[in-house]
Every structure is written in C-alpha cells, then in structure tokens.
Amino acid sequence: MPEPSRDGSPSIIAITNQKGGVGKTTTAINLAAGLVDLGARVLVIDLDPQGNASTGLGIRVEARRATTYDLLIEERPIADVILPTSIPNLMICPANSDLASADIDLVANEKRIYLLHDALRQPAAAQLAFDFILIDCPPSLSLLTVNALVAAQFVLIPLQAEFFALEGLSHLMLTVRKIRATANPNLRIEGVVITMYDGRNRLSQQVETDARATLGDLVFKTVIPRNVRLSEAPSFAMPVMQYDSASKGSEAYRALSAEILSRHPLTKIPQKA
C-alpha cells in the first residue's frame, strides 16, 4: 500500500487497464472532481486518442489547439498545453486523434518511454503547484501506456465487476513489475477499484469477493456502482458531481477521493499575511 507521505510535489497516478469499457475515463474524470472538492489542485493528462476525458470535462475539439501529442512528440512546454475546465483548480492536458499515430512517431526516439516523465518534471510544471496529476491511459499496453507508467508513482486499476475481470489483471501486473525493474523503481500499485458494481447481481458480488480474497488490501473499500447518472454525465460534458451531486455515483467517487486523500494528505503552504 502506498505511503501516505508527501514532499510537496504532486502525486502522479496512472489510471489504466488494458481492457476497454471498465470505467477508466469515468474514474479519471470523477476522481479528479472529487479530489478538487476536497481541496486539491488537480491536472488530468488525457493520454487516450479518443479524447474522452477531454470531452467529459467540457473541452470542445476545436479548443484543443495544443494536445498531449504536442507535449510528447513536439516537446511543447506543459504550460502551453494545459487548459482550464469549468471547475476551479481542475485543469487538463487534452487529447485528440493525433495521438493515434504516437506509437509510430515514438519508435525512433531514443527517449521514447521517458517523454511524459520529463514533461511532467519541467520546472514550469512545478510552478503550477498541482497536488495530483491523474493520467487517463489508452485501453492497451502501448508506448503511450508505458510512458504513463514510467512517469507515474502510482497505478490505479479500475476492475469491472464482470466475468473474467481478474484474468486480465495478470498481464498488467507483469508490465508494472517490468517497468519497476527497468525504468521506474518507485512505481507502486495504488489500488484496484471495482467499477460497474450491481449489489443485486450475484456475479458482481462474486467478483468483489474474489478480488478481495486475491488482492487483499489492494482493493479499495469503495466500489463504484452501476448508476444512470454516472452514465449520463459525460454526454453533458461534466463530472457526475456537477451533473447530479446527490446521485449514488457522486457519493461513490467522493468516497474514493477521500480514500485516496487519506493516503496522500495535502501539503498546503500557509499564505503569508
């Protein structure tokens, strides 16, 4: 389990699962909003060519003049790429379909797996004073995902409450171990969050039981339910907490945010009088 200590630098969390449709982007958007609600300053890095995190936080395609593609491939300063969202203290490095060619463009670059790591550690990035940087990874173990794992300190894995869910974890865990052994010895598993959970469904209950038996304390106490409001919110380009603050989805992501924050307490510097 991650140490709940902070040195004033942001906690960088890669949200990843090579399987699509597990609630990865939903978790990135709503965890970011939940952390901001609790007083954090958060940056979301949209590393998925589909750009769903950007859309879900209200960034229109035509507004994405500079994207994570420019950050990685063109090595643009991070301050030139980030955009504010409608939520104070929540910003995003947006993505668009340009990222689809990133793996090909990165192959010839000797620093190809360190580009995001270096971009997030520019002096200008430190001046932005984020408490958390959340990386929404593509649904594959591509060079983009490897960049995220090399850049991050922690990995958060959404696990869909469906049959075969646990089987897909082994490859991801193996990748994390390889990255830790070769490029990022400080990488740790932040935890596994069970998503799309239906308490009335015996299969959901069994997946939760098996996950907790297999992974123990790595599984967050919070489970994310199947929730209509949670599904609707992205079509209105906002996190569920802004769309329906009283929904079960909102309550779940507030609880998950509190769990994360208990491990990574904020280290705000008092303002001078």
Phi, psi and omega in degrees: 000140183298147175286135181276049181242150181224143177250015181097342176275159183291149168279122184256117186240120174271125179258110191214151169195127184293346177272133178280163175072028182255002181094022183294306180292321176303319179292318179300312183295311188279330172294319177302312180296322179294321178294321177297319177303330182266010172105004182271158172252123195232140171243130173258128173259113178274107183250015181254124180304339178290338176066026185291326177295322178297313179297317182294341176255016169085017180267111181291151183303318183291344179275351184272067183287327172235140187225181177297337173299314179293324178298318184273306189279317180269352181055043176289146176301143184299328180295338179278347188254324186291147178233146173286153171255181179287351181259119179303141179072011173238117182236167183216142162268106188284166178228158171216189187293348176305328182296342182299333180264004187298320181302318179292317181293333183276339189305319185277355183271123183297332181266019195305328182268356183251003188295316179290320176307310183291322181297322182279354180243018171295148176307323179296329179292321179296325181293341179284345170056049175280145174274325180223141168239118181253126182254116177271107187274157173290160182279056178196160177265067183265182176298329176295315178295320177299319175303317180296317182290329176287326181282331189276162169260334187222152177239126175249127186244111171287133182237112181290137182280067180220166182301142181073004184301316183290332183297328181286347183286333188299318180295318179296317179298321178296318178298317178300317179297321178295317178297319179296323183282336188245324190229338185212081184295345181269000182291132180225154174280115176291318179161172177246128179247125180281125184243165176055043185272132176239106184297343179273352186260123182298326179296316177301316180298320181291320178298317178297315180301313181295319181296316181290325178291323184277319190252349175060230185290352176293339180274125179299148175297322180288136169244146181263119185279161163293129187209127183300317181297323178296323178285327183283327190305317181300329180290344174258010174058045178206154173296159184296331180294332176275331182282313179208092187297335184266001184288162178295327176297318177297315180300319182294315182287333171296317180294318178296318178299320178295322176298315179298314184293332177293335179270334183230073183300145178291146178238072181284137177270123181303140177285141177287143180288000000 
